[in-house]
Amino acid sequence: MAGSENQKFCLQEVLDSFQLCLSPNKEVYVEHYVAGWRGLVKFLNSLGSVFGFISKDAVSKIQILVNFLNSENGSQYATVQSMVKFELDNKLVDVDKKGICPESGCRTLLRLHRALRWLELFLECLRTSKEDDKTSVMCREAYNESLAQHHPWVVRKAAGMAFFALPGRPTFFEVMNVGPPEQVVAILGKAVPLISEVYLITEELYLKHNLLDLP
Ligand SMILES: CCCCCCCC/C=C\CCCCCCCC(=O)N[C@@H](COP(=O)(O)O)[C@H](O)/C=C/CCCCCCCCCCCCC
């Protein structure tokens, strides 16, 4: 999968990954979760270097999780549920403040989980938008309602600047690479509920274990 972030983006592939994310008993497979994010990073990379700092952060978090998956304890990281159990049982999570496990799987996935809420809000806005609606406005509103609450001023400022560089809705839809706008809207109509389900399952799990504020 190395270097796959530079390949051409396809929205259908992202949809497929999030579809594969859920096991029959509604556990979240980490492998497909990170594959979904890898696909999204391809999209981000196609928008230009102004989004490089965001892409870099996402890639480094994806890589941390991939390293866990490929480690000797890889099987414990098969699902988000097994990862949480394994790391908590073995005291591998810094719960109150950063200490000996600053890059635990739980903490790393939490950052992507928060970003998934942004994605859900943004894609829903995009799905219901009109041709001349501004992607930068949709993106900013989704960001302010989700991720921004977890970012310091300097990151919020940099993200806000980057949003101005987003292309218009028609270009956005073209880059999604699934056909005419009606087709994009139809795929978004399938993607948003899936992403929402993955988000909710993870949110409930993290809430149950009091992990939603990991430093
Ligand atoms: C279906 C196609 C249309 C949508 C395509 C969207 C493509 C988005 C791809 C990736 C999104 C980036 C995910 C960012 C993860 C951020 C995780 C995070 O919160 N990291 C911060 C905290 O980490 P720690 O310091 O605690 O380790 C970190 O400080 C963040 C740094 C970078 C800034 C993140 C800003 C995020 C803005 C929201 C994404 C905007 C992308 C716009 C493109 C449409």
PDBQT file of the ligand as one rigid body, heavy atoms in Angstrom, charges set to zero:
ROOT
HETATM    1  C1  LIG A 301     -15.350  11.986  -0.553  1.00  0.00    +0.000 C 
HETATM    2  C2  LIG A 301     -14.512  13.066  -1.036  1.00  0.00    +0.000 C 
HETATM    3  C3  LIG A 301     -14.703  14.397  -0.446  1.00  0.00    +0.000 C 
HETATM    4  C4  LIG A 301     -14.099  14.594   0.847  1.00  0.00    +0.000 C 
HETATM    5  C5  LIG A 301     -12.655  14.322   0.867  1.00  0.00    +0.000 C 
HETATM    6  C6  LIG A 301     -12.070  14.681   2.135  1.00  0.00    +0.000 C 
HETATM    7  C7  LIG A 301     -10.658  14.307   2.168  1.00  0.00    +0.000 C 
HETATM    8  C8  LIG A 301     -10.135  14.501   3.527  1.00  0.00    +0.000 C 
HETATM    9  C9  LIG A 301      -8.952  13.682   3.782  1.00  0.00    +0.000 C 
HETATM   10  C10 LIG A 301      -8.369  13.725   4.933  1.00  0.00    +0.000 C 
HETATM   11  C11 LIG A 301      -8.914  14.576   6.024  1.00  0.00    +0.000 C 
HETATM   12  C12 LIG A 301      -7.931  14.923   6.982  1.00  0.00    +0.000 C 
HETATM   13  C13 LIG A 301      -8.121  14.296   8.301  1.00  0.00    +0.000 C 
HETATM   14  C14 LIG A 301      -7.393  15.101   9.285  1.00  0.00    +0.000 C 
HETATM   15  C15 LIG A 301      -7.147  14.347  10.521  1.00  0.00    +0.000 C 
HETATM   16  C16 LIG A 301      -6.869  15.332  11.618  1.00  0.00    +0.000 C 
HETATM   17  C17 LIG A 301      -6.595  14.642  12.888  1.00  0.00    +0.000 C 
HETATM   18  C18 LIG A 301      -6.330  15.725  13.915  1.00  0.00    +0.000 C 
HETATM   19  O1  LIG A 301      -7.256  16.285  14.442  1.00  0.00    +0.000 OA
HETATM   20  N1  LIG A 301      -5.059  16.021  14.183  1.00  0.00    +0.000 N 
HETATM   21  C19 LIG A 301      -4.696  17.108  15.061  1.00  0.00    +0.000 C 
HETATM   22  C20 LIG A 301      -4.468  16.594  16.459  1.00  0.00    +0.000 C 
HETATM   23  O2  LIG A 301      -3.484  15.609  16.453  1.00  0.00    +0.000 OA
HETATM   24  P1  LIG A 301      -2.481  15.478  17.684  1.00  0.00    +0.000 P 
HETATM   25  O3  LIG A 301      -1.638  16.704  17.686  1.00  0.00    +0.000 OA
HETATM   26  O4  LIG A 301      -3.321  15.381  18.907  1.00  0.00    +0.000 OA
HETATM   27  O5  LIG A 301      -1.690  14.232  17.398  1.00  0.00    +0.000 OA
HETATM   28  C21 LIG A 301      -3.466  17.789  14.504  1.00  0.00    +0.000 C 
HETATM   29  O6  LIG A 301      -3.058  18.813  15.335  1.00  0.00    +0.000 OA
HETATM   30  C22 LIG A 301      -3.898  18.308  13.156  1.00  0.00    +0.000 C 
HETATM   31  C23 LIG A 301      -3.132  18.860  12.314  1.00  0.00    +0.000 C 
HETATM   32  C24 LIG A 301      -3.599  19.167  10.908  1.00  0.00    +0.000 C 
HETATM   33  C25 LIG A 301      -4.816  20.031  10.759  1.00  0.00    +0.000 C 
HETATM   34  C26 LIG A 301      -6.098  19.257  10.610  1.00  0.00    +0.000 C 
HETATM   35  C27 LIG A 301      -7.203  20.119  10.068  1.00  0.00    +0.000 C 
HETATM   36  C28 LIG A 301      -8.323  19.259   9.606  1.00  0.00    +0.000 C 
HETATM   37  C29 LIG A 301      -9.278  20.015   8.766  1.00  0.00    +0.000 C 
HETATM   38  C30 LIG A 301     -10.364  19.155   8.212  1.00  0.00    +0.000 C 
HETATM   39  C31 LIG A 301     -10.024  18.522   6.917  1.00  0.00    +0.000 C 
HETATM   40  C32 LIG A 301     -10.145  19.471   5.762  1.00  0.00    +0.000 C 
HETATM   41  C33 LIG A 301      -9.875  18.814   4.457  1.00  0.00    +0.000 C 
HETATM   42  C34 LIG A 301     -10.513  19.585   3.355  1.00  0.00    +0.000 C 
HETATM   43  C35 LIG A 301     -10.578  18.841   2.086  1.00  0.00    +0.000 C 
HETATM   44  C36 LIG A 301     -11.887  18.615   1.533  1.00  0.00    +0.000 C 
ENDROOT
TORSDOF 0
